C-alpha cells in the first residue's frame, strides 16, 4: 500500500522532509545556545564587582573596549576642543541631551567625553563651557554606540553642533583629527547652565551581557524552529495517510481509479438533442 512513497513525486517530498527537519533542529539548537550564552554572561557579570569600583587605569591599557573593560574607570590627559550636543537622551524618565566634548590627548587622538546631561531641548541650549588648559579626566569607559544603542538618532538631519550617535565613525567626519573608538562618561557632576546643574550619565552595561529583549528573542526563535520541525513531520504523516486512504478506497471499489471511466447511472435521464436553428422540434426544415 505504501509503494507510492517510491514514486518520483514522493521522492521530492521525502527529500524535503529529510533536509528540513535536521535544519530546523540545528537552527533551534543554535538559537538556544545563544540564549544560554547570554544567561551565562549575565550570571558572570553579577558575580563580578562593579567595574566603576575598580582602580582607574590609563586609557590605552583598557582598549579595545570589551565586556571586561566596559565600565572600567579610564584616565586620560589632554585639552578640551570641539563641543557637541547629543539630543534625545533620557535620564530619570526625563528628556534631555548629553554635553559631549572632545579631549585631545598627547597621542594626537581625541577622546569623546560626556561631561553630563541637561534636561530640555538641545536646540539653542546654553551649556557650561569646558575647563580650559590641560586637564586629567577619569571617566567610565564605554564602547562606541551603534544604530541599535538606546537613544541613538541614526536618521541624521540634526542642526550644526549636534550628533545623534557617540561613535568614532560619526565624529571623525566632524573634526580634523583622529578619534578613539571609545568614549567615557564622567561620574562627577559639573556646575550647569540655564537648565541647572549637569547630571552625570551612568555607564551602560556592555551589549549582549544581560538578559535583555534580544536574549528572550533568541529563546522565542528556538521555540519557532522546533515547532516548524514538528509541523513538517506532522504534514508529512498527514499526506501519507491521505494518500494511503485514497488507494485503499480505490482497491475496495469505493472510488473509481479513473473518474472519466465511471459507469453511467441508468436512472439518469438521457440528454436532449439540441434543436438546430434551421429545423423545428420535429426535424422539419424551416424555410
C-alpha positions as CSV (number, residue, x, y, z in Angstrom):
1,X,0.0,0.0,0.0
2,X,2.9,2.3,0.7
3,X,4.7,1.7,-2.6
4,X,3.6,5.2,-3.7
5,X,6.4,6.5,-1.4
6,X,8.8,5.4,-4.1
7,X,7.2,7.4,-6.9
8,X,9.1,10.5,-8.2
9,X,6.6,12.9,-6.7
10,X,7.0,11.4,-3.3
11,X,10.8,11.3,-3.6
12,X,10.8,15.1,-3.8
13,X,8.5,15.3,-0.7
14,X,10.6,12.9,1.2
15,X,13.8,14.7,0.3
16,X,12.4,18.0,1.5
17,X,11.4,16.4,4.9
18,X,14.7,14.7,5.4
19,X,16.6,18.0,4.8
20,X,14.1,20.4,6.5
21,X,13.8,18.6,9.9
22,X,17.6,18.5,10.7
23,X,18.0,22.1,9.5
24,X,15.2,23.2,11.8
25,X,16.7,21.3,14.7
26,X,20.1,22.8,14.1
27,X,18.8,26.3,13.9
28,X,16.7,25.8,17.1
29,X,19.8,24.4,18.9
30,X,21.9,27.3,17.7
31,X,19.4,29.9,19.0
32,X,19.1,28.0,22.3
33,X,22.9,28.2,22.6
34,X,22.8,31.9,22.0
35,X,20.3,32.3,24.8
36,X,22.4,30.1,27.2
37,X,25.5,32.2,26.4
38,X,23.6,35.3,27.4
39,X,22.4,33.8,30.6
40,X,25.9,32.6,31.4
41,X,27.4,36.0,30.7
42,X,24.7,37.7,32.8
43,X,25.5,35.4,35.8
44,X,29.2,36.0,35.4
45,X,28.6,39.8,35.3
46,X,26.6,39.6,38.5
47,X,29.4,37.8,40.3
48,X,32.0,40.3,39.2
49,X,32.4,43.5,41.2
50,X,31.0,46.8,39.8
51,X,33.5,47.9,37.1
52,X,33.3,51.5,38.3
53,X,34.6,50.5,41.7
54,X,37.9,49.1,40.3
55,X,41.1,51.1,40.2
56,X,41.4,53.5,37.3
57,X,43.9,52.7,34.5
58,X,45.3,54.7,31.6
59,X,43.0,54.7,28.6
60,X,45.4,52.9,26.3
61,X,45.6,49.9,28.7
62,X,41.9,49.3,28.5
63,X,41.5,49.4,24.8
64,X,39.8,47.9,22.8
65,X,36.6,48.1,24.8
66,X,35.0,44.7,25.5
67,X,32.7,43.1,28.1
68,X,35.6,43.1,30.7
69,X,36.8,46.7,30.3
70,X,33.4,48.3,29.6
71,X,32.6,50.4,32.6
72,X,36.1,50.5,34.0
73,X,37.5,53.9,35.1
74,X,39.9,55.2,32.4
75,X,42.3,58.1,32.9
76,X,43.3,60.4,30.0
77,X,45.1,63.7,29.9
78,X,44.6,66.4,27.3
79,X,42.9,69.6,26.3
80,X,39.2,70.1,25.5
81,X,38.5,71.0,21.9
82,X,35.2,70.8,20.0
83,X,31.9,70.5,21.8
84,X,28.8,68.7,20.6
85,X,25.3,68.2,22.0
86,X,23.7,64.7,21.8
87,X,19.8,65.2,21.8
88,X,17.1,62.8,22.6
89,X,18.7,61.2,25.6
90,X,16.6,60.1,28.6
91,X,17.7,60.3,32.2
92,X,15.4,59.6,35.2
93,X,12.5,59.4,32.8
94,X,13.1,62.9,31.6
95,X,14.1,64.0,28.1
96,X,17.3,65.9,27.6
97,X,20.7,65.9,25.9
98,X,24.3,65.0,26.6
99,X,27.1,67.5,26.6
100,X,30.0,65.9,24.7
101,X,33.5,67.4,24.4
102,X,36.5,66.1,22.5
103,X,39.6,65.7,24.7
104,X,42.7,66.0,22.5
105,X,45.4,63.8,24.0
106,X,49.2,63.9,23.5
107,X,48.8,60.9,21.1
108,X,47.1,63.2,18.6
109,X,43.8,61.3,19.0
110,X,40.7,62.8,20.7
111,X,38.6,61.0,23.4
112,X,34.9,61.8,23.4
113,X,34.0,62.8,27.0
114,X,30.3,63.1,28.1
115,X,30.6,65.8,30.8
116,X,26.9,65.4,31.8
117,X,23.2,65.6,30.9
118,X,20.8,68.6,30.9
119,X,17.1,68.5,30.5
120,X,15.1,70.1,27.7
121,X,15.9,70.6,24.0
122,X,19.4,70.8,22.7
123,X,18.5,73.4,20.1
124,X,19.5,76.8,21.3
125,X,20.5,75.5,24.7
126,X,23.2,77.2,26.7
127,X,25.7,74.9,28.4
128,X,28.6,75.4,30.7
129,X,32.0,75.8,29.0
130,X,34.6,73.1,29.3
131,X,37.6,73.7,31.5
132,X,40.5,75.4,29.8
133,X,44.1,74.2,29.6
134,X,45.4,70.8,30.2
135,X,43.1,68.6,32.3
136,X,43.2,65.0,33.5
137,X,39.8,63.2,33.4
138,X,38.7,60.0,34.9
139,X,35.6,58.5,33.4
140,X,33.8,55.2,33.0
141,X,34.8,53.6,29.7
142,X,32.2,52.9,27.1
143,X,32.2,51.3,23.6
144,X,31.2,53.3,20.6
145,X,27.5,53.4,20.0
146,X,25.7,51.9,17.0
147,X,22.3,52.0,15.4
148,X,20.9,49.5,18.0
149,X,22.0,51.5,21.0
150,X,19.4,53.2,23.2
151,X,18.6,56.8,22.3
152,X,20.6,56.9,19.1
153,X,19.4,59.0,16.2
154,X,20.7,57.4,13.1
155,X,18.5,59.3,10.7
156,X,20.7,62.4,10.6
157,X,19.4,65.8,9.7
158,X,20.4,67.4,13.0
159,X,21.4,71.0,13.4
160,X,25.1,72.0,13.4
161,X,26.8,71.2,16.7
162,X,24.7,68.2,17.4
163,X,25.3,64.5,16.8
164,X,22.9,61.6,17.1
165,X,25.5,58.9,17.9
166,X,28.6,58.8,20.0
167,X,30.8,56.9,17.6
168,X,34.3,57.3,16.2
169,X,32.9,56.6,12.7
170,X,30.5,59.6,13.1
171,X,32.7,62.0,15.0
172,X,35.8,61.6,12.7
173,X,33.8,63.2,9.9
174,X,33.1,66.3,12.1
175,X,36.6,67.0,13.5
176,X,40.0,67.4,11.8
177,X,41.8,64.8,14.0
178,X,41.6,61.1,14.8
179,X,39.1,59.9,17.4
180,X,39.4,57.0,19.8
181,X,36.9,54.1,19.2
182,X,35.5,54.6,22.7
183,X,34.2,57.3,25.0
184,X,34.0,58.0,28.7
185,X,31.3,59.4,30.9
186,X,32.3,61.5,33.9
187,X,31.0,60.1,37.2
188,X,31.1,63.5,38.9
189,X,28.5,66.3,38.3
190,X,29.6,69.7,36.9
191,X,28.0,73.0,37.5
192,X,25.3,73.6,34.9
193,X,23.9,76.4,32.8
194,X,20.4,77.6,32.2
195,X,19.0,74.1,32.7
196,X,20.5,73.7,36.1
197,X,23.5,71.5,37.2
198,X,24.6,68.9,34.8
199,X,23.9,65.4,35.9
200,X,26.4,62.6,35.4
201,X,25.4,60.0,32.9
202,X,25.7,56.5,34.3
203,X,27.7,53.9,32.4
204,X,25.6,51.4,30.5
205,X,26.2,47.6,30.6
206,X,28.1,46.2,27.7
207,X,25.9,45.0,24.8
208,X,24.9,41.3,25.0
209,X,25.9,40.9,28.7
210,X,22.4,40.9,30.2
211,X,19.0,39.2,29.9
212,X,17.6,41.9,27.6
213,X,15.0,41.7,25.0
214,X,17.4,40.2,22.5
215,X,18.1,37.3,24.8
216,X,14.4,36.4,25.0
217,X,14.2,36.8,21.3
218,X,16.7,34.0,20.9
219,X,14.6,31.9,23.2
220,X,11.5,32.7,21.1
221,X,13.3,31.8,17.9
222,X,14.3,28.5,19.5
223,X,10.7,27.6,20.0
224,X,9.7,28.7,16.5
225,X,12.3,26.4,14.8
226,X,11.3,23.4,16.9
227,X,7.6,24.0,16.2
228,X,8.4,24.2,12.5
229,X,10.2,20.9,12.6
230,X,7.2,19.3,14.2
231,X,4.9,20.9,11.7
232,X,6.9,19.5,8.8
233,X,6.8,16.0,10.3
234,X,3.1,16.3,11.0
235,X,2.2,17.4,7.5
236,X,4.3,14.5,6.0
237,X,2.4,11.9,8.1
238,X,-0.9,13.6,7.1
239,X,-0.1,13.5,3.4
240,X,1.0,9.8,3.6
241,X,-2.2,8.9,5.5
242,X,-4.4,10.7,3.0
243,X,-2.6,9.0,0.0
244,X,-2.9,5.6,1.6
245,X,-6.6,6.0,2.4
246,X,-7.3,7.1,-1.2
247,X,-5.5,4.0,-2.6
248,X,-7.4,1.8,-0.2
249,X,-10.8,3.2,-1.3
250,X,-9.8,2.5,-4.9
251,X,-8.9,-1.1,-4.1
252,X,-12.3,-1.5,-2.3
253,X,-14.1,-0.1,-5.3
254,X,-15.4,2.8,-3.3
255,X,-13.8,5.3,-5.7
256,X,-13.0,4.6,-9.4
257,X,-9.5,4.8,-10.5
258,X,-10.4,7.0,-13.4
259,X,-13.4,9.2,-12.7
260,X,-13.9,9.6,-16.5
261,X,-14.5,5.9,-16.8
262,X,-17.2,5.7,-14.1
263,X,-20.4,3.9,-15.3
264,X,-23.3,6.0,-16.2
265,X,-26.4,5.9,-13.9
266,X,-29.2,4.1,-15.8
267,X,-31.8,6.1,-13.9
268,X,-30.4,9.4,-15.2
269,X,-32.4,11.0,-18.0
270,X,-30.9,10.9,-21.4
271,X,-29.6,14.2,-22.6
272,X,-31.9,16.0,-25.1
273,X,-30.6,16.6,-28.6
274,X,-30.1,20.2,-29.3
275,X,-32.6,21.8,-31.7
276,X,-30.9,23.1,-34.8
277,X,-31.9,26.7,-35.7
278,X,-32.7,25.5,-39.3
279,X,-35.2,22.8,-38.2
280,X,-38.2,22.7,-35.9
281,X,-38.8,20.3,-33.0
282,X,-40.0,17.6,-35.4
283,X,-36.9,17.9,-37.6
284,X,-38.7,19.5,-40.5
285,X,-36.5,22.1,-42.3
286,X,-37.7,25.6,-41.7
287,X,-37.8,27.9,-44.7
